[in-house]
Amino acid sequence: MMSIESILKQYQKNKFYKDKKNLIQIFLALILNILTWLYIFVKFQGQEIVVLHYNLLSGIDFIGRWQKLLIIPLVGSCILIIHFCFSFYLYILRNVRLANFLIILLLIFQICLFVSVYLISNLSNL
């Protein structure tokens, strides 16, 4: 026989998967992460050396192989998994506001990563 607590947890799990706003934001974050991976492979694969860091005061200060750029979407993928798991756990604990906030932060983080890769690609054309 199921306890009341397990029934409530099951209800919260179902509620998480039916919340369309959260699912759309997670889906968009996943799409942005995949686009970041694809953009790096398409844009930089033929190049030997690319710009990896730019400083406003001194200009280009770090260059290297294009494969080092793959750290950016890798970190994005790890953050995506961690945020999803943690927000799901918070949703089960009925802390919906904090779970929603984490999902919004996840989307913002993925946007920032994609924009940073795009800006790096523009520096490589200089």
C-alpha positions as CSV (number, residue, x, y, z in Angstrom):
1,M,0.0,0.0,0.0
2,M,1.3,3.4,-0.9
3,S,1.7,6.1,1.7
4,I,0.4,9.6,1.3
5,E,3.9,11.0,0.9
6,S,4.6,8.7,-2.1
7,I,1.3,9.6,-3.7
8,L,2.1,13.3,-3.4
9,K,5.6,12.7,-4.9
10,Q,4.1,10.8,-7.8
11,Y,1.6,13.7,-8.3
12,Q,4.4,16.2,-8.3
13,K,6.3,14.2,-10.9
14,N,3.3,14.1,-13.2
15,K,2.7,17.8,-12.6
16,F,6.4,18.6,-13.6
17,Y,6.0,16.8,-17.0
18,K,2.7,18.5,-17.7
19,D,4.0,22.1,-17.0
20,K,4.4,23.3,-20.6
21,K,6.3,26.4,-19.8
22,N,9.0,24.5,-18.0
23,L,9.2,21.9,-20.8
24,I,9.5,24.5,-23.5
25,Q,12.3,26.3,-21.6
26,I,14.2,23.0,-21.1
27,F,13.7,22.1,-24.7
28,L,14.9,25.5,-25.9
29,A,18.0,25.2,-23.6
30,L,18.7,21.7,-25.1
31,I,18.3,23.0,-28.6
32,L,20.7,25.9,-27.9
33,N,23.2,23.5,-26.5
34,I,23.0,21.3,-29.6
35,L,23.3,24.4,-31.8
36,T,26.4,25.5,-30.0
37,W,28.0,22.1,-30.6
38,L,27.0,22.1,-34.3
39,Y,28.1,25.7,-34.8
40,I,31.6,25.0,-33.4
41,F,32.0,21.9,-35.6
42,V,30.8,23.7,-38.8
43,K,32.5,27.0,-38.2
44,F,35.9,25.9,-36.8
45,Q,36.6,22.4,-38.0
46,G,38.9,23.3,-40.9
47,Q,41.0,25.9,-39.0
48,E,44.3,25.1,-37.3
49,I,44.4,28.0,-34.8
50,V,41.5,30.1,-33.5
51,V,41.0,32.9,-31.0
52,L,40.1,31.4,-27.6
53,H,40.1,34.6,-25.4
54,Y,39.9,38.3,-26.0
55,N,40.6,41.0,-23.5
56,L,39.4,44.6,-24.0
57,L,42.7,46.1,-22.6
58,S,45.2,43.9,-24.5
59,G,43.2,42.4,-27.3
60,I,43.6,38.8,-28.3
61,D,45.6,37.1,-25.5
62,F,44.9,33.4,-26.0
63,I,44.9,31.3,-29.1
64,G,44.9,27.6,-29.7
65,R,43.4,24.6,-31.5
66,W,39.7,24.8,-32.3
67,Q,39.0,21.6,-30.3
68,K,39.5,23.6,-27.1
69,L,36.3,25.5,-27.9
70,L,34.4,22.3,-27.3
71,I,34.8,23.0,-23.5
72,I,32.1,25.6,-23.8
73,P,29.2,23.4,-24.9
74,L,30.6,20.6,-22.7
75,V,30.2,22.8,-19.7
76,G,26.7,23.8,-21.0
77,S,25.7,20.1,-21.3
78,C,26.8,19.4,-17.7
79,I,25.0,22.5,-16.4
80,L,21.9,21.4,-18.4
81,I,21.9,18.0,-16.8
82,I,22.5,19.3,-13.3
83,H,19.9,22.0,-13.5
84,F,17.3,19.6,-14.9
85,C,17.9,17.1,-12.2
86,F,18.0,19.6,-9.4
87,S,14.8,21.5,-10.6
88,F,13.0,18.1,-11.0
89,Y,14.0,17.3,-7.4
90,L,12.8,20.7,-6.2
91,Y,9.6,20.3,-8.0
92,I,9.0,17.0,-6.2
93,L,9.6,18.7,-2.9
94,R,6.9,21.2,-3.9
95,N,9.3,24.1,-4.2
96,V,7.9,25.1,-7.6
97,R,9.1,28.7,-7.6
98,L,12.8,27.8,-7.1
99,A,12.5,25.0,-9.7
100,N,11.0,27.5,-12.3
101,F,13.8,29.9,-11.4
102,L,16.5,27.3,-12.1
103,I,15.0,26.5,-15.4
104,I,14.9,30.1,-16.4
105,L,18.5,30.4,-15.4
106,L,19.4,27.4,-17.4
107,L,17.9,29.0,-20.6
108,I,19.7,32.2,-19.9
109,F,23.0,30.4,-19.4
110,Q,22.7,28.5,-22.6
111,I,21.9,31.7,-24.5
112,C,25.1,33.3,-23.0
113,L,27.2,30.3,-24.1
114,F,25.9,30.4,-27.6
115,V,26.5,34.1,-27.9
116,S,30.0,33.7,-26.6
117,V,30.8,31.1,-29.2
118,Y,29.3,33.4,-31.9
119,L,31.4,36.3,-30.7
120,I,34.5,34.1,-30.7
121,S,33.8,33.1,-34.3
122,N,33.7,36.8,-35.3
123,L,37.1,37.4,-33.7
124,S,38.5,34.5,-35.7
125,N,37.7,36.3,-38.9
126,L,39.9,39.3,-38.0
